[in-house]
Amino acid sequence: MKQHQGVHTVERTYRCDVCNKTYSDRNNLKIHQRVRTGERPYRCDVCNTTFIQLTRLKIHQRIHTGERPYCCDMGNKTYSDRRNLNVHQHAHTGERPYRCDVCNKTYSDRRNPNVHQRVHTGKRPYRCDVCNETYSDRRNLNVHQCAHTGEHPYRCDVCNKTYSDRRNLNVHQRAHTGERPYHCDVCNETYIDRRYLNVHQRAHTAERPYRCDVCNKRYSDRRILNIHQRIHTGERPYHCNVCNKTFSECTRLKIHQRIHTGEHPYRCDVCVIKHL
C-alpha cells in the first residue's frame, strides 16, 4: 500500500521535450523516448527480436524457454507475463476498470484504452520499415512484420498450428476447449475473442468508427478498413513463396496456397451422402 501511495505523492520531475509527458523516474522517461526515436537496445539471442525495455525482453524469452510462471487460481491457466494474468482474471470477475475519457468505453487492460484513444486522435505511431504500413499499437506492428519474415513462434500443443501472435494462439486454442468467454448482453451471442465481441456489438449500435481518409467509407472493424485502404494504395503485402503472386489479404494468400499444396478442406455434405 505504501508503494502504491507513492503514485499520488511522488514528484514527476522528468518531462519529455516532445510531448510534455512527465515521469517520476528518469529511466521511465528514457523508455518513453525510445518509442519516438525507434531505439530498441535489447535483443533476443534466439530470434533477434528487439525491445525497448529489458523486462519485455525477459518476458519474450519465455516463448523460447516455455516458462509460464503466472497461474490463474480459478482455471489453472498459465501465463508468461503477470499483466496478461491480471487481464485474464478480469474475465472471471467482469471487472473493466479502465475507461476512455472520450466515449466512456471500458477495458480490462490498462494498455487497451491508450491504444483505443488513437481511434479518436487518428494517431498511428508505429510504422513497418518494409512496406510503411502504420499501426496504433506496437503489438499489431510486430504481428504484421511476421508477414514479411514468416516468423510464427507460437505453437498450439494440440494440433501444432503456429501463430505470429500469442493472442491469436490463445483464441485458436479455444476452438479445442470450446471456451467462449465473451458474451453479448443484447442477443446472448458468445465469442472466443473480445475483439470479435466488440465488432459484433457494433451491429446493435450501428457504430462505424473507422473511416477511410480517401473515400470516407466507414467500417466497424479496423482490420477491414486496413484491407479496404489497399484498394487505394495498391499495396499487396502477402507474398506466395512458390510462385511469387501477391495479395492484399492474408486469407486470400492462404486460399491461393492450396493450389500448390492440393489441400481441399471443405466438403459438400450432400455429395458425400449421395456417394455413400
VMD Tcl script that draws the C-alpha trace (Angstrom):
set ca {
  {0.00 0.00 0.00}
  {2.84 2.41 0.85}
  {4.41 1.71 -2.53}
  {1.07 2.44 -4.23}
  {0.55 5.70 -2.29}
  {3.77 6.98 -3.80}
  {1.85 7.24 -7.10}
  {-0.18 10.08 -5.55}
  {2.65 11.85 -3.70}
  {5.74 11.41 -5.86}
  {7.03 14.36 -7.84}
  {7.10 13.89 -11.64}
  {10.21 15.91 -12.46}
  {11.23 14.27 -15.75}
  {9.50 15.68 -18.82}
  {9.55 14.55 -22.47}
  {10.64 17.52 -24.58}
  {8.41 16.40 -27.48}
  {5.01 15.59 -25.94}
  {5.48 17.04 -22.40}
  {4.51 13.77 -20.73}
  {6.07 13.65 -17.23}
  {7.65 10.83 -15.23}
  {8.84 10.33 -11.67}
  {11.74 8.13 -12.83}
  {14.43 9.10 -15.36}
  {14.58 5.51 -16.63}
  {10.85 5.55 -17.47}
  {11.37 8.77 -19.43}
  {14.19 7.11 -21.40}
  {11.93 4.14 -22.21}
  {9.17 6.52 -23.36}
  {11.57 8.43 -25.61}
  {12.62 5.21 -27.36}
  {9.11 4.98 -28.82}
  {9.85 8.23 -30.67}
  {13.47 7.51 -31.63}
  {12.88 3.87 -32.56}
  {15.78 2.75 -30.34}
  {15.42 -0.90 -29.27}
  {18.64 -1.78 -27.44}
  {17.66 -5.18 -26.04}
  {17.92 -8.12 -28.45}
  {16.79 -11.75 -28.12}
  {19.77 -14.01 -28.83}
  {17.47 -16.73 -30.22}
  {15.30 -14.92 -32.80}
  {16.87 -11.42 -32.86}
  {13.63 -9.65 -31.91}
  {14.47 -6.31 -30.26}
  {12.84 -4.44 -27.37}
  {12.90 -1.01 -25.77}
  {12.81 -2.49 -22.24}
  {14.89 -5.22 -20.62}
  {11.80 -6.51 -18.78}
  {9.95 -7.00 -22.09}
  {12.94 -8.96 -23.43}
  {12.88 -11.25 -20.39}
  {9.15 -11.88 -20.84}
  {9.66 -12.55 -24.56}
  {12.43 -15.08 -23.87}
  {9.88 -17.26 -22.10}
  {8.46 -18.02 -25.55}
  {11.64 -19.95 -26.24}
  {12.08 -21.48 -22.76}
  {8.39 -22.36 -22.30}
  {8.39 -20.75 -18.84}
  {4.90 -19.63 -17.72}
  {5.27 -18.73 -14.02}
  {1.91 -16.97 -13.51}
  {-1.09 -19.23 -12.88}
  {-4.79 -18.38 -12.62}
  {-6.12 -19.90 -9.38}
  {-9.61 -20.26 -10.89}
  {-8.86 -22.14 -14.11}
  {-5.19 -23.15 -13.80}
  {-4.36 -21.26 -17.00}
  {-0.74 -20.11 -17.03}
  {0.96 -17.01 -18.45}
  {4.48 -15.78 -19.12}
  {3.53 -12.19 -18.15}
  {1.91 -11.03 -14.90}
  {-0.10 -8.34 -16.76}
  {-1.67 -10.94 -19.04}
  {-2.72 -12.96 -15.99}
  {-4.32 -9.87 -14.45}
  {-6.25 -9.18 -17.66}
  {-7.36 -12.83 -17.86}
  {-8.66 -12.76 -14.28}
  {-10.95 -9.88 -15.20}
  {-12.79 -12.35 -17.45}
  {-13.81 -14.18 -14.26}
  {-14.68 -11.06 -12.26}
  {-16.16 -9.00 -15.10}
  {-14.06 -6.05 -13.95}
  {-13.28 -3.40 -16.60}
  {-11.58 -0.61 -14.62}
  {-10.04 1.38 -17.48}
  {-12.24 3.91 -19.30}
  {-11.82 6.01 -22.45}
  {-12.42 9.64 -21.47}
  {-13.88 10.43 -24.91}
  {-16.55 7.75 -25.45}
  {-16.58 6.05 -22.00}
  {-15.76 2.63 -23.44}
  {-14.28 0.40 -20.71}
  {-11.43 -2.12 -20.76}
  {-9.94 -4.80 -18.55}
  {-6.36 -3.94 -19.58}
  {-4.66 -0.59 -18.89}
  {-2.92 -0.69 -22.29}
  {-6.16 -1.01 -24.30}
  {-7.67 2.46 -23.66}
  {-4.36 4.07 -24.64}
  {-4.47 2.25 -27.98}
  {-8.24 2.77 -28.36}
  {-7.98 6.54 -27.92}
  {-5.95 6.67 -31.13}
  {-9.23 5.90 -32.92}
  {-10.31 9.38 -31.85}
  {-6.96 11.10 -32.47}
  {-6.01 9.20 -35.65}
  {-2.52 8.69 -34.25}
  {-0.66 5.67 -35.71}
  {2.91 5.98 -34.41}
  {4.24 2.54 -35.35}
  {5.46 2.10 -38.93}
  {6.66 -1.02 -40.76}
  {10.11 -0.33 -42.24}
  {9.41 -2.73 -45.13}
  {6.08 -1.54 -46.54}
  {5.39 1.64 -44.49}
  {2.08 0.32 -43.11}
  {1.29 2.20 -39.88}
  {-0.33 0.95 -36.66}
  {-1.72 2.42 -33.47}
  {-0.36 -0.49 -31.40}
  {3.22 -1.82 -31.24}
  {1.92 -5.39 -30.90}
  {-0.07 -5.13 -34.12}
  {3.06 -3.90 -35.91}
  {5.05 -6.87 -34.56}
  {2.39 -9.28 -35.82}
  {2.30 -7.54 -39.22}
  {6.07 -7.76 -39.60}
  {5.86 -11.53 -39.26}
  {4.09 -11.49 -42.66}
  {7.40 -10.29 -44.11}
  {9.71 -12.54 -42.04}
  {7.49 -15.65 -41.96}
  {8.13 -15.99 -38.21}
  {5.45 -17.91 -36.25}
  {6.92 -18.51 -32.77}
  {3.68 -19.57 -31.01}
  {2.59 -23.20 -31.44}
  {-0.64 -24.96 -30.44}
  {0.25 -28.04 -28.37}
  {-2.87 -29.87 -29.64}
  {-2.64 -29.53 -33.45}
  {0.79 -27.88 -33.88}
  {-0.66 -24.89 -35.77}
  {1.65 -21.89 -35.42}
  {0.94 -18.17 -34.98}
  {2.84 -14.91 -35.09}
  {0.91 -13.54 -32.08}
  {0.34 -15.07 -28.64}
  {-3.21 -13.63 -28.51}
  {-4.14 -15.39 -31.75}
  {-2.84 -18.68 -30.34}
  {-4.92 -18.20 -27.19}
  {-8.02 -17.56 -29.30}
  {-7.27 -20.59 -31.50}
  {-6.90 -22.90 -28.50}
  {-10.48 -22.13 -27.50}
  {-11.55 -23.99 -30.64}
  {-10.20 -27.12 -28.91}
  {-11.56 -26.35 -25.43}
  {-14.93 -24.94 -26.56}
  {-14.44 -21.91 -24.31}
  {-16.41 -18.82 -25.43}
  {-15.98 -16.37 -22.54}
  {-17.22 -13.18 -24.22}
  {-20.98 -12.66 -24.15}
  {-23.17 -10.07 -25.90}
  {-25.62 -8.62 -23.38}
  {-28.15 -7.80 -26.15}
  {-28.59 -11.09 -28.05}
  {-26.63 -13.59 -25.90}
  {-24.23 -14.42 -28.77}
  {-20.91 -15.70 -27.39}
  {-17.39 -15.31 -28.77}
  {-13.93 -16.75 -28.25}
  {-12.28 -13.33 -28.56}
  {-13.10 -9.95 -27.01}
  {-12.27 -8.25 -30.33}
  {-14.93 -10.29 -32.14}
  {-17.49 -9.33 -29.50}
  {-16.62 -5.63 -29.86}
  {-17.12 -5.79 -33.63}
  {-20.38 -7.76 -33.21}
  {-21.83 -5.24 -30.73}
  {-21.49 -2.51 -33.34}
  {-24.21 -4.33 -35.30}
  {-26.55 -3.34 -32.45}
  {-25.23 0.21 -32.03}
  {-24.60 0.91 -35.76}
  {-21.24 2.34 -34.69}
  {-18.70 2.52 -37.54}
  {-15.74 4.34 -36.01}
  {-13.13 3.59 -38.70}
  {-13.20 5.91 -41.73}
  {-11.18 5.76 -44.94}
  {-9.49 9.14 -45.40}
  {-9.62 8.78 -49.20}
  {-13.26 7.91 -49.94}
  {-14.83 8.39 -46.45}
  {-16.24 4.86 -46.41}
  {-16.74 3.75 -42.80}
  {-16.22 0.38 -41.10}
  {-16.95 -1.23 -37.76}
  {-13.63 -3.11 -37.75}
  {-10.15 -1.56 -38.06}
  {-8.82 -4.65 -39.86}
  {-11.45 -4.36 -42.61}
  {-10.56 -0.70 -43.06}
  {-6.88 -1.61 -43.42}
  {-7.74 -4.13 -46.15}
  {-10.04 -1.62 -47.88}
  {-7.35 1.07 -47.95}
  {-5.13 -1.19 -50.05}
  {-7.58 -0.59 -52.92}
  {-6.32 3.00 -52.93}
  {-2.63 2.29 -52.24}
  {-2.27 -0.80 -54.41}
  {-0.41 -2.48 -51.55}
  {-0.23 -6.28 -51.71}
  {1.94 -7.26 -48.73}
  {1.24 -11.01 -48.71}
  {3.54 -12.99 -50.97}
  {3.34 -16.61 -52.14}
  {6.77 -18.23 -51.67}
  {6.12 -20.70 -54.50}
  {5.01 -18.55 -57.46}
  {5.62 -15.01 -56.10}
  {1.98 -13.97 -56.58}
  {0.98 -11.19 -54.16}
  {-2.24 -10.48 -52.27}
  {-3.78 -7.66 -50.27}
  {-5.26 -10.06 -47.70}
  {-3.62 -12.86 -45.72}
  {-6.74 -15.03 -46.09}
  {-6.56 -14.73 -49.90}
  {-2.94 -15.85 -49.80}
  {-3.84 -18.90 -47.70}
  {-6.60 -19.87 -50.16}
  {-4.22 -19.41 -53.09}
  {-1.51 -21.58 -51.48}
  {-3.88 -24.56 -51.55}
  {-3.37 -24.59 -55.33}
  {0.21 -25.61 -54.61}
  {-0.48 -27.93 -51.65}
  {-3.58 -29.61 -53.11}
  {-5.45 -29.04 -49.87}
  {-9.26 -29.12 -50.16}
  {-10.54 -28.65 -46.59}
  {-14.23 -28.02 -47.42}
  {-16.52 -30.95 -48.21}
  {-20.10 -30.87 -49.53}
  {-22.36 -32.84 -47.17}
  {-24.91 -33.52 -49.95}
  {-22.42 -35.13 -52.34}
  {-20.91 -37.23 -49.56}
  {-24.35 -38.61 -48.65}
  {-25.12 -39.42 -52.30}
  {-21.76 -41.15 -52.67}
  {-22.44 -43.29 -49.61}
}
mol new
graphics top color blue
foreach p $ca { graphics top sphere $p radius 0.5 }
foreach p [lrange $ca 0 end-1] q [lrange $ca 1 end] { graphics top cylinder $p $q radius 0.2 }
display resetview
